[in-house]
């Protein structure tokens, strides 16, 4: 862990130096990287800066200021021997900073999760009242967009589908259409809402599913999908590969 904090400190310094010297760099002659040594050094600094810039942006978005002047001072002192804090003191400071950031992340995640519950409940109630929408006993809602005439899969079968997934506000988090290729997977290896819903579909059909959080990812935050999110999917069933039939046991 200590090495990670050291890396973070250096990375902050690199980004801070870049930001503060930005105006000066504009007027300077463009630097040409002509040797391997130059390219190696530049790549080290550039990769660290790129990696950490997202963390600095997050820190500021969470409401914690980054004092770039002190970042530069710490970086400069770190290259020499005259430090204003000991390594142990800096370690403690960075551990406290990490805790403050994590606490704020949790606080904001709880706010987002609570909003997702309220938004999902309202969306499900509104959608349930629409013509053509059926609600199953589990709470799954589906609407037939295009009827199909092929066979229906069982939970153990492998299905090939095209799909698009969004949050209730329309934010797209996944799409096989965007990737330009279908997805293929065993139907019993996905979220419960998919396992139940796709079994209702004949090959060639296209359905719209509204999946309550408890049939999706529940209180897990996947990054692109906040905790307690109700999900909306448009699914096209392309083909079904039947599961192998188990051979009878020998006497």
Steps between C-alpha positions, in 0.01 A plus 500: 500500500784735581636479146156588362486816706848594384392449140191713560711781644736500204209483256328795667823693472536420132144613426539807718819602325334454165198712594699784651749517216236473227510868409880498480503190282279672240768758432788256505635325196345164429707222655626233262553151642800377307668246728382185676594651834275800436213281382532269798503785750210675328298177489552441872380848588219499245357163602504588870343837433227352282421231753483738795321789330173312536558456872575870544187592306296265720649652816399848387154382395454350846563845643861461612742764373841411363759763598720482193754744641569264789502207261783664308679590826475142624618360168798735489595423860459130436767515230741633761552423865320788672144388575250690717338173611648162578404195295297374794314832526426503128379142518255595776379805308443298183320224689269761655440655158416158358249443782335840442466426129355154564252637754385761249469239226282286727287799594440589136439136406228476766333811361510359146372160618208657688408703192521186286247324725252787475549547126471126435180465700334786312622370163362153570163639609471722193615229262261240648205716400601515133307302242676180395714469814475178700629464856602155617466366854864586572448863401667477160326710235510421130356630175500320164652732241524238225346154513711195418412155372797289609557284806530639850817436701527324833714640779776247427520591131751734337342800331622744238356848536523859395419741780518853633498581872418837654424654837150638553622847396608363162873483572643212297741276692535208260408412142586214268372717215767760580768228498372372167469136606254279682560362848488128579476349848328232712168646610542387860826695537351849487287718728168344609294746297671383182474132587126534558423743221685347208333164566174671404636588155479291183792527259456804276314701762598835644386589852539795730570409862484723806692318771467600867825534693440179696495309169806686372805601703325588827700726728825444311657801329664386176637842409283557193192372686429664838383284789126422514448589134198387302624405153339521156601258224394454141589142408487322166529119519707390200553129566491228764750222554339223702688368803642148456271230630665305780560134417303252713699358788636149443349221705 
